[in-house]
Amino acid sequence: MTSVSLGSNIDRATAQTIYPFIGNYRTTVNITPISDKVSQVFEVGLSDDAPNDLGLYKGLTYSVIDDKGNLTFNNNPEVFGVKGFPLGYIVFGGGDNKLFGTSDATASVNFKTLTAKGSGIVNITDGEGIFKNATSTLLFSENDIVNLG
């Protein structure tokens, strides 16, 4: 009796496709206070130069601000001790191609000049269309004009 086994203990090959992503978004941010220091933040952005039909950006996150105008953002409200609110999200794209993720960020607001600067990381966790099963890390920076009220 002869036994032949082909493919045993062979690692499966996987292919990786890289899609460069650089986009400039005009973003509107709506902030709803939850407590004295914690807010729910909803963002919508549009880009004319984002590739692969990723010109629409939407995100729900939470922020905490200190007395100096420094903000910390996270998609999980429980990080800031807030319970009973939905987990936040990041979505790039409005058509067949979408990227999904979460983010961590910081920003500093200058209330005298009504400007803000921030930066952070978006952790891509999945996608649709050409981005199905996507994983990646996007670094971002922003310069904002603050409109109070």
LUMTORPA-568002 format. One record per atom (N, C-alpha, C, O): residue in one letter; atom name; z, y, x. Coordinates in pm, 1 decimal, decimal comma, m for minus. Last residue first. Layout:
// LUMTORPA-568002
   res   atom         c3         c2         c1
     A     CA          Z          Y          X
...
// end
This chain:
// LUMTORPA-568002
   res   atom         c3         c2         c1
     G      N     1778,5     7767,6    m2006,0
     G     CA     1774,6     7774,3    m2152,2
     G      C     1659,5     7698,0    m2208,6
     G      O     1642,0     7693,7    m2330,4
     L      N     1602,4     7866,8    m1711,0
     L     CA     1729,2     7838,3    m1781,5
     L      C     1709,6     7851,8    m1931,7
     L      O     1633,8     7936,8    m1978,4
     N      N     1374,8     7732,1    m1517,5
     N     CA     1378,6     7817,8    m1636,1
     N      C     1503,8     7782,1    m1714,1
     N      O     1509,4     7676,4    m1777,0
     V      N     1301,9     7706,2    m1179,8
     V     CA     1400,8     7675,6    m1282,6
     V      C     1394,0     7779,1    m1394,0
     V      O     1405,9     7899,0    m1369,1
     I      N     1051,1     7555,5    m1003,8
     I     CA     1093,2     7682,3    m1060,0
     I      C     1184,5     7647,5    m1177,2
     I      O     1147,6     7568,1    m1263,7
     D      N     1066,0     7326,7     m724,3
     D     CA     1067,0     7360,1     m866,1
     D      C     1101,2     7505,8     m891,8
     D      O     1170,4     7570,5     m813,1
     N      N      931,1     7085,6     m526,8
     N     CA      974,2     7225,0     m526,1
     N      C      959,1     7273,8     m668,7
     N      O      851,4     7263,3     m727,5
     E      N      987,2     6753,8     m403,3
     E     CA      948,2     6848,3     m507,3
     E      C     1004,8     6986,9     m479,7
     E      O     1110,5     7002,9     m418,7
     S      N      885,2     6434,8     m280,7
     S     CA      955,7     6561,6     m263,2
     S      C      904,8     6655,7     m371,0
     S      O      794,4     6639,7     m423,0
     F      N      915,1     6076,6     m247,2
     F     CA      863,6     6199,2     m307,7
     F      C      948,6     6319,0     m269,2
     F      O     1065,1     6307,1     m231,3
     L      N      801,0     5752,9     m167,8
     L     CA      887,2     5864,3     m130,7
     L      C      829,3     5989,4     m193,7
     L      O      707,5     6007,6     m194,2
     L      N      790,5     5440,5     m319,2
     L     CA      725,7     5570,9     m306,4
     L      C      830,9     5673,2     m266,5
     L      O      938,4     5678,6     m326,2
     T      N      758,2     5103,9     m259,1
     T     CA      851,2     5215,6     m252,5
     T      C      769,6     5342,5     m232,8
     T      O      688,8     5351,1     m140,3
     S      N      669,9     4817,2     m459,3
     S     CA      647,9     4915,1     m353,6
     S      C      760,9     5016,3     m355,1
     S      O      847,8     5013,7     m442,2
     T      N      492,7     4574,2     m640,7
     T     CA      620,3     4618,4     m584,9
     T      C      589,5     4713,6     m471,0
     T      O      494,5     4693,2     m395,5
     A      N      317,8     4449,7     m923,7
     A     CA      327,5     4540,4     m809,4
     A      C      472,7     4562,0     m768,7
     A      O      562,7     4567,2     m852,5
     N      N      241,8     4290,8    m1139,0
     N     CA      330,6     4233,1    m1036,2
     N      C      345,5     4321,0     m912,3
     N      O      382,4     4271,1     m806,0
     K      N      m47,2     4481,2    m1190,8
     K     CA       35,6     4370,3    m1240,9
     K      C      110,3     4307,9    m1123,3
     K      O       50,3     4275,9    m1020,7
     F      N     m221,6     4686,7    m1128,9
     F     CA      m88,9     4689,6    m1068,0
     F      C        5,3     4580,5    m1119,4
     F      O      125,6     4586,6    m1094,1
     I      N     m448,7     4677,5    m1278,1
     I     CA     m461,6     4639,8    m1137,3
     I      C     m327,2     4635,5    m1066,1
     I      O     m318,9     4585,7     m953,8
     G      N     m243,1     4620,8    m1557,2
     G     CA     m379,5     4638,7    m1507,4
     G      C     m388,8     4594,3    m1363,1
     G      O     m342,4     4485,7    m1328,3
     E      N       94,2     4721,3    m1477,0
     E     CA       m6,3     4664,0    m1567,2
     E      C     m143,5     4692,5    m1508,7
     E      O     m158,3     4778,0    m1421,3
     G      N      396,1     4644,3    m1289,9
     G     CA      286,4     4726,6    m1334,8
     G      C      200,2     4653,5    m1435,6
     G      O      228,5     4540,1    m1474,4
     D      N      706,5     4678,1    m1107,8
     D     CA      604,0     4601,7    m1179,1
     D      C      492,2     4696,7    m1218,4
     D      O      494,3     4814,9    m1184,1
     T      N      867,0     4839,2     m950,6
     T     CA      915,1     4704,6     m982,1
     T      C      813,6     4618,2    m1055,4
     T      O      832,0     4496,8    m1064,8
     I      N      904,0     5083,5     m709,1
     I     CA      809,4     5024,3     m803,4
     I      C      848,7     4878,6     m823,8
     I      O      862,4     4803,2     m727,5
     N      N     1135,0     5317,3     m665,5
     N     CA     1116,9     5175,9     m637,5
     N      C     1028,1     5116,7     m745,3
     N      O     1070,7     5101,0     m859,7
     V      N     1118,4     5628,9     m533,4
     V     CA     1083,9     5553,4     m654,2
     V      C     1059,5     5409,8     m609,7
     V      O      973,2     5384,1     m525,7
     I      N     1342,0     5851,7     m383,1
     I     CA     1268,5     5726,6     m370,6
     I      C     1241,6     5671,5     m509,2
     I      O     1331,4     5667,6     m593,3
     G      N     1342,6     6207,2     m309,4
     G     CA     1398,7     6079,5     m347,7
     G      C     1303,9     5963,9     m325,0
     G      O     1201,2     5975,9     m258,1
     S      N     1423,5     6557,3     m338,6
     S     CA     1350,3     6445,9     m281,2
     S      C     1416,2     6316,1     m325,2
     S      O     1530,1     6314,9     m371,9
     G      N     1400,0     6912,8     m412,3
     G     CA     1454,8     6779,0     m422,4
     G      C     1368,7     6676,2     m352,4
     G      O     1255,7     6704,2     m312,2
     K      N     1488,2     7242,4     m491,5
     K     CA     1416,7     7153,0     m400,9
     K      C     1482,5     7016,5     m411,0
     K      O     1604,9     7005,5     m417,4
     A      N     1448,4     7522,5     m710,0
     A     CA     1515,2     7397,9     m672,9
     A      C     1424,7     7319,9     m578,3
     A      O     1302,1     7329,8     m584,1
     T      N     1520,0     7856,8     m821,8
     T     CA     1433,8     7756,6     m760,6
     T      C     1516,6     7632,4     m729,4
     T      O     1639,4     7637,9     m723,4
     L      N     1644,3     8102,6     m888,5
     L     CA     1595,4     8011,1     m991,6
     L      C     1487,3     7916,8     m937,1
     L      O     1380,6     7899,4     m995,9
     T      N     1779,1     8253,9     m709,4
     T     CA     1632,4     8264,9     m705,4
     T      C     1565,5     8179,8     m812,9
     T      O     1443,3     8183,8     m827,6
     K      N     2039,9     8187,0     m791,5
     K     CA     2003,6     8327,2     m768,7
     K      C     1852,2     8345,9     m771,9
     K      O     1802,5     8442,3     m830,2
     F      N     2062,1     7912,6     m802,1
     F     CA     2066,2     7985,4     m928,8
     F      C     2035,3     8134,4     m913,2
     F      O     2007,3     8201,6    m1012,5
     N      N     1909,2     7667,9     m654,9
     N     CA     1952,0     7801,2     m617,3
     N      C     1946,1     7886,1     m743,6
     N      O     1838,3     7926,7     m786,9
     V      N     1984,5     7325,9     m642,3
     V     CA     1938,7     7437,7     m724,5
     V      C     1995,5     7567,1     m668,4
     V      O     2114,4     7575,9     m638,0
     S      N     1875,4     7032,9     m495,6
     S     CA     1964,2     7146,9     m481,1
     S      C     1904,3     7263,9     m557,5
     S      O     1787,1     7297,1     m539,6
     A      N     1875,5     6678,0     m542,4
     A     CA     1812,7     6809,5     m550,3
     A      C     1919,7     6915,6     m532,3
     A      O     2038,7     6890,5     m551,5
     T      N     1795,2     6331,5     m501,1
     T     CA     1888,3     6443,8     m490,3
     T      C     1809,1     6572,8     m499,8
     T      O     1689,9     6576,2     m469,0
     A      N     1749,7     6001,5     m643,9
     A     CA     1704,3     6129,8     m590,2
     A      C     1820,4     6227,1     m577,8
     A      O     1927,5     6208,0     m635,3
     D      N     1606,8     5696,6     m727,8
     D     CA     1727,2     5762,9     m679,6
     D      C     1680,3     5891,9     m615,1
     D      O     1582,6     5892,5     m540,1
     S      N     1442,3     5508,4     m989,6
     S     CA     1449,1     5606,3     m881,3
     S      C     1591,7     5646,0     m848,0
     S      O     1683,6     5631,1     m928,5
     T      N     1211,3     5249,5    m1091,3
     T     CA     1338,0     5321,0    m1102,1
     T      C     1345,0     5419,1     m984,9
     T      O     1263,5     5413,2     m892,9
     G      N      899,7     5163,3    m1259,3
     G     CA      999,2     5163,1    m1153,6
     G      C     1127,8     5233,5    m1191,9
     G      O     1149,8     5271,2    m1307,0
     F      N      558,0     5074,6    m1303,8
     F     CA      692,6     5087,8    m1358,8
     F      C      792,9     5086,6    m1244,0
     F      O      773,5     5017,6    m1144,0
     L      N      225,6     5182,9    m1345,7
     L     CA      330,6     5142,9    m1253,0
     L      C      465,0     5167,9    m1318,9
     L      O      484,3     5271,1    m1383,2
     K      N      m83,2     5090,4    m1500,8
     K     CA       48,5     5154,8    m1504,8
     K      C      135,1     5100,2    m1392,7
     K      O      119,6     4985,7    m1350,4
     N      N     m398,9     5098,0    m1642,2
     N     CA     m325,6     5082,3    m1517,2
     N      C     m195,3     5160,1    m1523,7
     N      O     m195,3     5280,7    m1548,6
     D      N     m491,4     5174,1    m1893,8
     D     CA     m476,8     5031,9    m1862,8
     D      C     m394,9     5006,7    m1736,7
     D      O     m328,2     4903,7    m1726,2
     G      N     m309,0     5474,7    m1927,5
     G     CA     m419,2     5389,3    m1972,0
     G      C     m389,6     5243,5    m1941,2
     G      O     m277,7     5195,7    m1960,0
     G      N     m118,9     5621,6    m1811,2
     G     CA     m119,4     5622,9    m1956,3
     G      C     m228,4     5536,0    m2014,7
     G      O     m240,2     5524,0    m2136,7
     G      N      100,3     5646,5    m1527,8
     G     CA      m19,5     5597,4    m1593,6
     G      C       m5,9     5597,3    m1744,2
     G      O      102,5     5576,1    m1798,7
     F      N      421,5     5553,2    m1435,1
     F     CA      302,9     5626,8    m1393,3
     F      C      184,4     5563,9    m1464,9
     F      O      168,9     5441,8    m1463,5
     V      N      748,2     5565,4    m1538,1
     V     CA      616,8     5509,0    m1570,4
     V      C      510,5     5605,1    m1518,8
     V      O      509,3     5723,0    m1554,1
     I      N     1083,1     5483,7    m1498,5
     I     CA      973,4     5563,0    m1444,7
     I      C      844,9     5491,9    m1485,7
     I      O      834,0     5370,3    m1469,6
     Y      N     1400,3     5497,8    m1670,1
     Y     CA     1276,4     5433,4    m1629,7
     Y      C     1183,8     5535,3    m1565,9
     Y      O     1203,4     5656,3    m1577,6
     G      N     1745,1     5422,9    m1761,6
     G     CA     1630,0     5508,1    m1740,8
     G      C     1510,7     5429,3    m1691,0
     G      O     1519,0     5308,0    m1671,9
     L      N     1920,0     5249,7    m2015,2
     L     CA     1876,7     5258,6    m1876,7
     L      C     1754,0     5348,5    m1868,2
     L      O     1669,8     5349,0    m1958,0
     P      N     2083,1     5438,5    m2278,2
     P     CA     1985,6     5341,3    m2228,0
     P      C     1959,7     5359,1    m2078,4
     P      O     1975,2     5468,0    m2023,2
     F      N     2442,2     5464,3    m2311,8
     F     CA     2310,8     5527,3    m2301,9
     F      C     2212,2     5427,5    m2243,0
     F      O     2252,1     5340,3    m2165,7
     G      N     2695,1     5355,1    m2297,5
     G     CA     2634,4     5371,3    m2428,7
     G      C     2499,5     5441,3    m2428,6
     G      O     2447,4     5474,4    m2535,1
     K      N     2874,0     5543,4    m2042,2
     K     CA     2838,5     5418,7    m2111,6
     K      C     2773,1     5450,5    m2245,5
     K      O     2792,6     5558,7    m2300,9
     V      N     2902,5     5684,4    m1729,1
     V     CA     2861,1     5708,4    m1867,4
     V      C     2817,3     5576,2    m1930,0
     V      O     2732,4     5506,0    m1875,0
     G      N     2950,0     5681,8    m1456,6
     G     CA     3061,4     5656,1    m1547,2
     G      C     3029,5     5678,3    m1693,7
     G      O     3121,1     5690,1    m1775,2
     F      N     2726,9     5698,4    m1303,0
     F     CA     2804,2     5822,0    m1319,4
     F      C     2918,2     5806,5    m1419,7
     F      O     2976,7     5905,7    m1463,2
     V      N     2626,2     5448,4    m1330,0
     V     CA     2655,2     5493,5    m1193,8
     V      C     2743,3     5618,2    m1198,6
     V      O     2824,6     5640,9    m1109,0
     E      N     2555,2     5435,7    m1593,8
     E     CA     2687,1     5382,7    m1558,2
     E      C     2725,7     5415,3    m1414,7
     E      O     2843,7     5411,0    m1379,9
     P      N     2290,4     5518,5    m1610,0
     P     CA     2396,1     5614,9    m1643,9
     P      C     2536,0     5566,9    m1604,6
     P      O     2625,7     5648,7    m1584,2
     N      N     2043,5     5465,1    m1385,1
     N     CA     2151,6     5392,0    m1450,7
     N      C     2265,9     5488,2    m1481,9
     N      O     2332,4     5535,5    m1389,7
     N      N     1870,6     5622,8    m1243,6
     N     CA     1826,1     5572,5    m1373,1
     N      C     1934,0     5498,6    m1450,1
     N      O     1917,3     5472,1    m1569,2
     N      N     1999,6     5921,5    m1094,0
     N     CA     1989,2     5775,8    m1094,1
     N      C     1947,8     5731,7    m1233,7
     N      O     1985,3     5795,3    m1332,1
     F      N     2057,3     6206,5     m885,9
     F     CA     1988,1     6143,1     m998,6
     F      C     1988,3     5992,1     m981,5
     F      O     1978,7     5940,7     m870,1
     T      N     2257,5     6482,3     m811,0
     T     CA     2226,7     6344,5     m776,3
     T      C     2169,1     6279,9     m901,1
     T      O     2224,1     6295,4    m1010,2
     L      N     2250,3     6824,3     m707,3
     L     CA     2232,7     6721,7     m809,7
     L      C     2206,1     6585,9     m746,1
     L      O     2141,2     6575,7     m642,0
     N      N     2429,3     7115,6     m637,2
     N     CA     2367,6     6995,1     m583,2
     N      C     2365,9     6886,5     m690,3
     N      O     2467,0     6860,1     m755,4
     G      N     2568,3     7340,5     m711,7
     G     CA     2431,8     7325,5     m760,9
     G      C     2357,2     7207,1     m702,7
     G      O     2235,2     7197,9     m716,4
     K      N     2830,7     7347,4     m642,1
     K     CA     2739,8     7423,4     m557,2
     K      C     2594,6     7412,5     m602,8
     K      O     2506,1     7469,6     m539,0
     D      N     2971,3     7173,3     m806,1
     D     CA     2993,8     7317,0     m823,6
     D      C     2899,0     7404,4     m741,7
     D      O     2887,6     7523,9     m768,8
     D      N     2725,8     6915,6     m887,2
     D     CA     2853,0     6963,1     m835,0
     D      C     2861,0     7115,0     m850,2
     D      O     2768,2     7177,7     m901,2
     I      N     2591,7     6706,8    m1143,8
     I     CA     2582,5     6829,2    m1063,9
     I      C     2720,6     6866,6    m1012,4
     I      O     2820,3     6852,0    m1083,1
     V      N     2408,4     6417,0    m1213,3
     V     CA     2541,0     6478,3    m1204,4
     V      C     2526,3     6597,4    m1110,0
     V      O     2456,7     6589,2    m1008,8
     S      N     2169,0     6266,9    m1433,7
     S     CA     2207,1     6346,7    m1317,6
     S      C     2351,7     6391,1    m1328,6
     S      O     2408,6     6401,2    m1437,3
     Y      N     1930,4     6014,3    m1517,6
     Y     CA     2058,3     6081,7    m1542,2
     Y      C     2095,8     6156,7    m1415,9
     Y      O     2059,7     6116,6    m1305,3
     T      N     1603,1     5971,6    m1662,6
     T     CA     1704,5     5949,9    m1560,5
     T      C     1831,1     6026,1    m1600,0
     T      O     1835,7     6093,2    m1703,1
     L      N     1286,9     5880,8    m1749,4
     L     CA     1419,5     5907,4    m1805,0
     L      C     1518,9     5875,1    m1695,9
     L      O     1519,6     5764,2    m1642,3
     G      N      948,7     5988,9    m1716,1
     G     CA     1070,9     5930,8    m1662,2
     G      C     1193,5     5973,4    m1739,6
     G      O     1203,1     6086,0    m1788,6
     K      N      599,8     5973,4    m1668,8
     K     CA      712,8     5991,8    m1760,1
     K      C      835,2     5925,4    m1699,1
     K      O      825,8     5818,9    m1638,1
     Y      N      283,5     6092,7    m1579,9
     Y     CA      413,2     6045,5    m1531,0
     Y      C      517,3     6072,5    m1638,0
     Y      O      523,0     6182,8    m1692,4
     L      N      m63,1     6049,6    m1550,0
     L     CA       49,6     6078,7    m1638,9
     L      C      175,4     6016,9    m1580,0
     L      O      173,9     5902,1    m1535,5
     G      N     m249,5     5958,8    m1364,2
     G     CA     m228,7     6102,5    m1380,0
     G      C     m116,8     6142,8    m1472,9
     G      O      m78,3     6259,7    m1475,0
     L      N     m348,1     5715,5    m1280,6
     L     CA     m203,3     5736,3    m1278,2
     L      C     m166,8     5883,2    m1294,2
     L      O      m64,0     5927,4    m1243,0
     D      N     m607,7     5616,3    m1244,3
     D     CA     m561,9     5646,0    m1380,1
     D      C     m409,4     5663,9    m1388,6
     D      O     m348,5     5631,6    m1490,6
     N      N     m643,3     5602,7     m960,6
     N     CA     m632,4     5481,8    m1043,3
     N      C     m572,9     5504,7    m1182,0
     N      O     m496,3     5421,9    m1231,4
     P      N     m463,1     5888,3     m815,2
     P     CA     m569,1     5788,2     m824,2
     P      C     m542,5     5682,6     m931,7
     P      O     m432,6     5674,7     m986,6
     A      N     m407,1     6229,5     m894,1
     A     CA     m349,7     6095,4     m879,4
     A      C     m458,8     5990,2     m899,5
     A      O     m539,0     6002,2     m992,1
     D      N     m500,8     6486,3     m942,0
     D     CA     m548,9     6416,7     m822,8
     D      C     m488,3     6277,5     m801,8
     D      O     m516,4     6213,9     m700,3
     D      N     m389,7     6606,3    m1157,1
     D     CA     m535,4     6605,3    m1154,0
     D      C     m588,6     6523,0    m1036,9
     D      O     m707,8     6492,5    m1032,0
     S      N     m106,8     6503,7    m1343,4
     S     CA     m170,3     6522,4    m1214,3
     S      C     m321,1     6517,3    m1229,0
     S      O     m374,5     6435,1    m1303,4
     L      N      188,3     6577,4    m1523,3
     L     CA       43,5     6555,1    m1524,8
     L      C      m12,3     6586,2    m1387,1
     L      O       29,0     6682,2    m1322,2
     G      N      503,9     6454,9    m1646,5
     G     CA      420,8     6521,6    m1547,8
     G      C      274,6     6484,9    m1562,7
     G      O      240,7     6375,8    m1608,6
     V      N      818,9     6475,6    m1786,5
     V     CA      678,4     6443,3    m1813,6
     V      C      595,9     6523,0    m1714,0
     V      O      615,2     6643,6    m1698,6
     E      N     1155,0     6362,3    m1805,4
     E     CA     1048,3     6431,3    m1733,1
     E      C      912,4     6383,5    m1781,2
     E      O      893,7     6265,9    m1812,4
     F      N     1483,6     6403,0    m1904,8
     F     CA     1354,4     6344,7    m1940,9
     F      C     1245,5     6428,9    m1877,2
     F      O     1243,1     6551,0    m1892,4
     V      N     1813,4     6334,4    m1835,5
     V     CA     1698,9     6411,8    m1789,5
     V      C     1570,8     6337,0    m1827,4
     V      O     1551,3     6222,2    m1787,6
     Q      N     2144,9     6389,3    m1928,0
     Q     CA     2029,1     6301,7    m1943,0
     Q      C     1905,5     6386,7    m1915,4
     Q      O     1894,1     6498,3    m1966,1
     S      N     2421,2     6476,9    m1713,4
     S     CA     2314,4     6509,6    m1807,8
     S      C     2211,5     6397,2    m1813,2
     S      O     2193,5     6321,4    m1717,9
     V      N     2758,7     6549,5    m1629,6
     V     CA     2650,3     6451,6    m1637,9
     V      C     2550,4     6491,9    m1745,7
     V      O     2588,4     6535,2    m1854,5
     K      N     2969,2     6732,9    m1644,1
     K     CA     2891,7     6726,3    m1519,6
     K      C     2768,4     6636,6    m1528,2
     K      O     2680,8     6646,0    m1442,2
     D      N     3065,4     6725,0    m1912,0
     D     CA     3078,2     6847,5    m1833,6
     D      C     2986,5     6847,6    m1710,7
     D      O     2931,2     6952,1    m1676,3
     S      N     2810,0     6524,6    m2070,0
     S     CA     2949,3     6561,8    m2046,7
     S      C     2949,4     6688,1    m1961,4
     S      O     2845,2     6750,4    m1941,3
     I      N     2544,7     6553,4    m2131,4
     I     CA     2620,1     6444,0    m2194,2
     I      C     2769,1     6472,6    m2184,9
     I      O     2844,6     6448,2    m2279,0
     P      N     2280,9     6789,3    m2171,8
     P     CA     2415,3     6757,2    m2122,0
     P      C     2480,1     6644,6    m2202,5
     P      O     2471,6     6641,2    m2325,3
     T      N     1952,3     6734,7    m2111,1
     T     CA     2047,4     6732,0    m2221,8
     T      C     2185,0     6696,0    m2166,8
     T      O     2204,7     6584,0    m2119,6
     I      N     1660,2     6878,0    m1992,8
     I     CA     1794,1     6833,4    m1956,6
     I      C     1885,1     6844,5    m2078,3
     I      O     1894,2     6950,1    m2140,9
     N      N     1328,9     6822,6    m1918,3
     N     CA     1421,6     6860,6    m2025,1
     N      C     1556,3     6795,9    m1997,9
     N      O     1565,8     6674,2    m1981,8
     V      N     1071,9     6930,1    m1715,7
     V     CA     1197,2     6855,9    m1716,6
     V      C     1284,7     6910,4    m1828,7
     V      O     1311,8     7030,3    m1833,9
     T      N      737,0     6892,7    m1638,4
     T     CA      833,0     6960,0    m1726,1
     T      C      955,9     6870,9    m1736,1
     T      O      945,1     6751,0    m1761,8
     T      N      524,4     6914,5    m1356,4
     T     CA      625,1     6841,4    m1432,5
     T      C      710,6     6934,7    m1516,4
     T      O      751,2     7041,8    m1471,2
     R      N      238,9     6838,9    m1210,1
     R     CA      300,5     6954,3    m1275,6
     R      C      396,4     6894,0    m1377,8
     R      O      353,8     6830,3    m1474,1
     Y      N      200,8     6646,2     m916,0
     Y     CA      227,7     6650,9    m1060,1
     Y      C      287,7     6784,6    m1099,8
     Y      O      376,1     6837,0    m1032,0
     N      N      m11,2     6500,4     m693,3
     N     CA       64,9     6622,8     m716,6
     N      C       77,4     6639,9     m867,5
     N      O      m23,0     6647,2     m938,4
     G      N      m18,7     6192,3     m514,5
     G     CA      m48,0     6271,2     m633,7
     G      C       41,6     6392,4     m640,7
     G      O      157,2     6387,7     m598,9
     I      N     m122,5     5910,4     m352,3
     I     CA      m76,6     6047,3     m329,5
     I      C     m115,5     6125,5     m454,1
     I      O     m231,8     6125,0     m494,5
     F      N     m140,9     5592,7     m263,7
     F     CA     m101,7     5673,1     m379,2
     F      C      m45,7     5806,0     m331,2
     F      O       64,4     5812,6     m276,5
     P      N     m348,3     5312,4     m183,5
     P     CA     m282,7     5437,0     m141,6
     P      C     m254,9     5525,2     m264,1
     P      O     m335,8     5531,2     m356,7
     Y      N     m296,1     4990,4     m252,5
     Y     CA     m359,8     5105,4     m315,4
     Y      C     m286,5     5230,7     m268,5
     Y      O     m172,8     5253,5     m309,8
     I      N     m343,6     4676,5     m116,6
     I     CA     m273,9     4803,7     m100,1
     I      C     m358,8     4913,7     m163,0
     I      O     m477,0     4928,7     m131,8
     T      N     m285,3     4345,1     m196,4
     T     CA     m378,4     4456,2     m205,4
     T      C     m298,3     4584,7     m197,7
     T      O     m196,4     4599,4     m265,3
     Q      N     m237,9     4026,8      m69,0
     Q     CA     m177,6     4156,9      m92,0
     Q      C     m288,1     4261,6      m94,4
     Q      O     m373,3     4265,9       m5,6
     A      N     m206,9     3687,1     m161,5
     A     CA     m289,3     3799,3     m118,1
     A      C     m218,4     3929,1     m152,5
     A      O     m147,9     3938,7     m253,0
     T      N      m53,1     3393,3      m38,5
     T     CA      m58,5     3502,8     m134,5
     T      C     m143,0     3614,6      m75,8
     T      O     m148,4     3632,9       45,8
     A      N      m27,1     3041,9      m12,4
     A     CA      m85,3     3166,5       36,6
     A      C      m84,9     3270,6      m74,5
     A      O     m112,9     3239,4     m190,3
     R      N      261,1     2843,2        9,8
     R     CA      153,2     2894,1      m73,1
     R      C      101,7     3025,9      m16,2
     R      O      180,6     3111,6       23,8
     D      N      332,9     2618,3      271,8
     D     CA      360,1     2744,1      201,6
     D      C      236,0     2788,8      125,9
     D      O      122,9     2774,1      172,1
     I      N      366,0     2276,2      236,6
     I     CA      278,5     2383,6      283,3
     I      C      309,1     2507,8      201,3
     I      O      311,2     2504,0       78,3
     N      N      492,5     2042,8      153,6
     N     CA      561,5     2133,5      245,0
     N      C      469,7     2239,5      306,1
     N      O      495,1     2286,7      416,9
     S      N      192,6     1877,3       85,5
     S     CA      338,4     1877,0       83,7
     S      C      392,0     1973,3      188,8
     S      O      339,8     1981,3      299,9
     G      N      m83,0     1857,7      100,5
     G     CA      m24,4     1983,3       55,4
     G      C      126,7     1983,3       48,8
     G      O      184,6     2084,1        8,5
     L      N     m117,8     1523,9       17,9
     L     CA     m182,0     1643,7       71,0
     L      C     m112,4     1767,0       15,1
     L      O      m87,1     1776,5     m105,0
     S      N      m22,8     1210,2       90,1
     S     CA       24,1     1330,3       23,5
     S      C      m40,2     1449,7       91,2
     S      O      m18,3     1473,2      210,0
     V      N      m73,1      871,4       37,4
     V     CA     m122,9      992,7      101,3
     V      C      m73,4     1111,7       20,3
     V      O      m81,4     1112,8     m102,5
     S      N       11,9      546,2       98,3
     S     CA       47,9      666,3       22,7
     S      C        0,1      787,5      102,2
     S      O       30,9      801,9      220,5
     T      N      m89,8      214,2       60,3
     T     CA     m101,0      336,2      138,2
     T      C      m68,3      454,2       47,8
     T      O     m115,2      461,2      m65,8
     M      N        0,0     m117,3       85,0
     M     CA        0,0        0,0        0,0
     M      C        0,0      123,4       89,5
     M      O       80,1      134,7      182,3
// end
